Amino acid sequence: MDLQEQEILAEIKGVMKEFGCEYSGVTMTKVYCEDGGRDYQVLIHHRNLSFLDHEEMTQLKARLYGITSGWDQMEFHYEFTCSS
């Protein structure tokens, strides 16, 4: 994992903490594209996600996409799981 990815991961974990999901499991899968870009599939797991309503989940997604939208040649896709 390079320095840029470590920064993004730390920011993701910070946002998750703000939404009551401290210590979330975060897995980033990276795919290198032919054009030199990178696509990331980010899987976030935390039990407390099941307690967020639709509006809170929308806000969470907006925050996450907001922190990862400014990186050149990097595209992020988020997926969430929780166990009850």
C-alpha positions in Angstrom: 0.0 0.0 0.0 1.5 3.3 -1.0 1.4 6.6 1.0 -1.6 8.0 -0.9 -3.6 4.8 -0.2 -2.6 5.0 3.5 -3.9 8.6 3.7 -7.2 7.6 2.1 -7.6 4.6 4.4 -7.0 6.8 7.4 -9.6 9.3 6.2 -12.1 6.6 5.5 -11.6 5.2 9.1 -12.0 8.7 10.5 -15.3 9.2 8.7 -16.6 5.8 9.9 -15.7 6.8 13.5 -17.8 10.0 13.1 -20.7 7.8 12.1 -20.4 5.6 15.2 -18.5 2.8 13.4 -15.1 3.0 15.0 -12.9 0.0 14.2 -14.7 -0.8 11.0 -13.3 -3.5 8.8 -12.1 -1.8 5.6 -10.8 -3.8 2.7 -9.6 -2.0 -0.4 -9.1 -4.0 -3.6 -7.1 -2.2 -6.3 -7.2 -2.8 -10.0 -4.8 -1.2 -12.4 -6.3 0.2 -15.6 -4.7 0.2 -19.0 -4.8 4.0 -19.0 -2.6 4.1 -15.9 -5.5 4.8 -13.5 -6.6 2.7 -10.6 -10.0 1.5 -9.5 -10.7 0.7 -5.9 -13.5 -1.5 -4.5 -13.8 -0.5 -0.9 -15.7 -3.0 1.4 -16.6 -1.6 4.8 -18.0 -3.8 7.5 -19.4 -2.8 10.9 -22.3 -4.0 12.9 -23.5 -0.4 13.7 -24.2 0.2 10.0 -27.4 -1.7 10.5 -28.6 1.1 12.8 -28.1 3.9 10.3 -31.3 5.1 8.6 -31.5 5.9 4.9 -30.6 9.6 5.3 -27.6 8.7 7.5 -26.3 6.2 5.0 -26.7 8.8 2.2 -24.7 11.3 4.3 -22.0 8.6 5.0 -21.7 7.8 1.3 -21.5 11.5 0.4 -18.7 12.0 2.9 -16.8 9.0 1.7 -17.1 9.9 -2.0 -16.1 13.5 -1.1 -12.8 12.5 0.4 -11.9 10.3 -2.5 -13.1 12.4 -5.4 -10.1 14.7 -5.7 -7.5 12.0 -6.3 -6.1 11.9 -9.9 -6.7 8.7 -11.9 -8.3 7.0 -9.0 -11.9 5.8 -8.9 -13.6 4.5 -5.8 -16.6 2.3 -5.3 -18.0 1.6 -1.9 -19.9 -1.4 -0.5 -21.2 -1.9 3.0 -21.9 -5.0 5.1 -23.1 -5.5 8.6 -24.0 -8.5 10.8 -26.8 -8.3 13.3 
